[in-house]
């Protein structure tokens, strides 16, 4: 009997969308694009182009390539996609050298 693996949680950072007049993508369209690739629980953060989603794949490079290809196909422009796993983001937060600083400019 095969044990079903839990889906991985990822963050996709899309470089340069919704900045200025070029490379505009509505977040609802971005969610639809990610869902069309089979990703689950797709959520966006404001108009930033940051997308949180779940995937059964553990190959972040392949996920990024698939998203870049789909965006090019759907919106007719190229976008660089950076993928980070939930665990990578947790490590970034844990490694924050400014965590002890009392500053109103420090955001999480």
N, C-alpha and C positions, 0 to 999 in steps of 0.2 A: 504494500500500500504506500503510495507516494504522499508525502506530507506537502500540502500547499504552502508555499512561501508567502510571507506577508509582503504586500506591496511596499516598495521603497517610496519615501517622500523626497521630492526634489524641488529646488528653486531654479527657475530659468531666468537669467538676466539677459534681456534683449538690448543690445547696444544701439543707441541712437534713434529709437523710435519715439514719436510724439514730442520731438524737440524741434521747434521751428515749424516750418510749413511742409517739410518733406517727411517721408516715411511715417505717415499717420495711420494708426490702426485703432479702431474702437475696441474697447476692452471686451465687449460682448462678442465681437468677431474673433478676437484673439482666443477667447475661451472656446468658441466653436471650432477653431482651427486645431487647438490642442485636443479637444474631444474627438475630432475626426481622425486623429492619430491613435486613438484608443486609450489615451490617458484618462484617469479617473479623478474625481474630486478636484477639478480644476478651479482655481481661484486667482484673481488678479489683485494687485495692490495699486490703488488709485490709477492714474493714467501713465504709470511709470514704465510699463512693459515688463514688470516683474511678475512672474507666474509661479504659483505653488501648485504642484500636482502630484499624483501617485502613478507609479508605473511598476510593472512586474520585471522590467529589464534592470539589470545591474550595470549595463554598459553606457555610462554617461556620455562618452564620445559619440556613440551611435545615436543616442537620443538627441544630442545637439545637432548632428548632421540631418536627422530626419526632420526636426523642427525648422532648420534653416531652409531645407529643400521645400517644405510645405509652404513656408512664408513666401518664398520666391515664386512658387507656383500660384499661390492664392492672391498675393498683393502686388506682384510684379516688381519687387525690389529685394535686394539682398540685405540680410541682417545677420550680424555675428551673434551667436547664442552661447552663453556660458552657463554650464550646469553645475550646481553644487548640491550634494546630498544633505539630508537632514543632519547626519553625523558630522559632515565637514563644517556646517554652520555652527553646530554645538561646540566644536573645537575652536572655532574662531572666537566665539563669545567667551569661552573658558580661558583663552590665551590673551585676552584683551589686556594690554599693559597699563591701561588707564582706569581699570576697574576700581581702584582705590581712590581715585581723584574725585573730589567733590566739585563737580562743575555742572552748571546748567546747560552747557554745550555738549554734554555726553549723552548720546541717544542709543537706545537698543531697539 
